[in-house]
Amino acid sequence: MEILDCKAVINDKINAILNEYQNLEKKHSQENKLFSEEVERLNQLNSRFSHELTEKDKLLTCKEKTICDYENMIKELQVQKKEEGKFDMIRGQDQEIKNLIDKLSKKNNEIERLNSKFHLLEEKNNSFIEMKVEEVEVEVEVEDEVEDEVEDEVDEVEDKEDKDKEVEDKDKEVDEVEDKEVEDNESLDEEPLNVEVITHYKKSYYVIEHEVPQYIYNIDDDEGLGEKVGVIEKGKKKFYKK
């Protein structure tokens, strides 16, 4: 009786062990299945990531190529813009040169016109050589005024700055003449002077020999030494403006 009880107990224990083994096997199988599914899922995820990386690499390559093309286009545009700037500068310089040439041509034409007018007036004045002395004097004064006017116009067309400088120099000479006029007259009264007769446009004037500077004087009605009307500089007669 005890043997049967022990056998029954043993059988129960064996059955319990088998059931436990089956449960463990089943559990292990389920765990293996879950692990396999996880591995498959990870493999699919890796495959998808790999594909996405490949596509992104293609996009990056394409974008880099596009950026490179844009950089080349920008460089070409910059070079083209520099060339256009050079051409514009050259065209501007050409236009400026043309404008200067036109102005110079106009000035030359004006100078030729004034020279023609000057020669015409000179020829006209020379035609009255045999007139009376008083008329000749009046004519010479008019001629001198016209000559000064024409010369002033020519100088103004050629170079206004030179004309202004010449006027200032002449004004300064006039001031110096006025300052020294009393001293010169006193020296003339004290000692005799050697004078020389010169002519300018058919009119006679006195100059004092060895005088520095060499002034030009009018001849009075009694053939005496008159007032200063000009000066000789570098062999050229320059008359003061009235």
Secondary structure, DSSP 8 states (H G I E B T S, - for coil): -HHHHHHHHHHHHHHHHHHHHHHHHHHHHHHHHHHHHHHHHHHHHHHHHHHHHHHHHHHHHHHHHHHHHHHHHHHHHHHHHHHHHHHHHHHHHHHHHHHHHHHHHHHHHHHHHHHHHHHHHHHHHHTTTTS-HHHHHHHHHHHHHHHHHHHHHHHHHH-HHHHHHHHHHHHHHHHHHHHHHHHHHHHHHHS---EEEEEETTEEEEEETT-SSEEEEEE-TTS-EEEEEEEEETTEEEE---
